[in-house]
């Protein structure tokens, strides 16, 4: 078994492309391609499906990646122990999140502190984010969904809550608030099932017995925003995600608990890896800062 070839495969699998893997690993792209090609030839197995300039792991590649993740993770952990946690010099972190708003400040701090570190960020609903983490499609995740899985390390980052929002000409704008009971008989524009926004909102409706006229499902936050601006109904969003839009006005909601916690999560077996540990440390700093601003 050639460890150099295995490492080449692992770099490419982590980065999702040969070019990014070459930059992250500090080797040339032709060298990486040759090493992965030899590994495939030696064992007569395809590890990547190559389509245009992109790649996708085959089932055999995904199984091997699970093994190399443990293999090189242990090596990384040993190196961290022996070097006493010295500064990171390079690495690539795969991050999955249900929103860019909570994770981006942590990534910005990571980049400032470890300039040579690169990362990829995937945004999806909480159910998909958790699945990516469990299937080794992400190294660390930030999501508003608690989990009691003993295989997953979870750390509370901060709290957030849902607000409603309406077009600026809506009659509720001047009030700046609404009660959840007032949603009865109104159309509400909401994220798809599987999103934490939808889950928290529907739990609030069930607890109060309120039934809107229609729930209009839109898959992205941007889509929800545009639908509300176009007059399709009252929007639902987390306060931290509302941002600034001159067409719309946020409304605080009374009469229901629409609070949710945001968590940083990773696999228990990987939380001591240098890159993941650096991310967790910065997340703790961000959490303390957020608590101090309440």
Buried (B, 14 or more C-beta within 10 A) or exposed (E): EEEEBBBBBBBBBBBBBBEBBBBBBEBEBEEBBEBBBBBBEEEEEEBBEEEEEEBEBBEBBBEBBEEBBEBBBEEBBEEBEEEEEEEBEBBBBBBBBBBBBBBBBBBEBBEEEBEEBBBBBBBBBBBBBBBBBBEBBBBBBBBBBEBEEEEBBBBEBBBBBBBBBBBEEBEBBEEEEBEBEBBBEBBBBBBBEBBBBBBBBEBBBEEBEBEBEEBBBBEEBEBBBBBBBEEBBBBBBBBBBBEEBEEBBBBBBEBBBBEBEBBBBBBEBBBBBBBBBBBBBBBBEBBEEBEEEE
